[in-house]
Amino acid sequence: MGKESPTRRKFKVRQKQKRREKVKKLKEKLKKAQSEQERQRIIDKILKIAPHYYELSKDFLGSAAKKSK
């Protein structure tokens, strides 16, 4: 387990920043989404980019189901 090169670290940091920006944009779209189908498509995109957002998807799906009733 050697040290990571500075170049590799910069790459990982930029990658993480970009992922956060994408997820942030998709969350905004999710708030504005009208149909359930559109919401599901956006949630699928978020999970593809950042699989650790699984809990978020359950929260949004639960709140969307409550709103529609």
Stockholm file with secondary structure:
# STOCKHOLM 1.0

chainA/1-69         MGKESPTRRKFKVRQKQKRREKVKKLKEKLKKAQSEQERQRIIDKILKIAPHYYELSKDFLGSAAKKSK
#=GR chainA/1-69 SS CCCCCHHHHHHHHHHHHHHHHHHHHHHHHHHHCCSHHHHHHHHHHHHHHCGGGHHHHHHHHHHHHHHHC
#=GC SS_cons        CCCCCHHHHHHHHHHHHHHHHHHHHHHHHHHHCCSHHHHHHHHHHHHHHCGGGHHHHHHHHHHHHHHHC
//
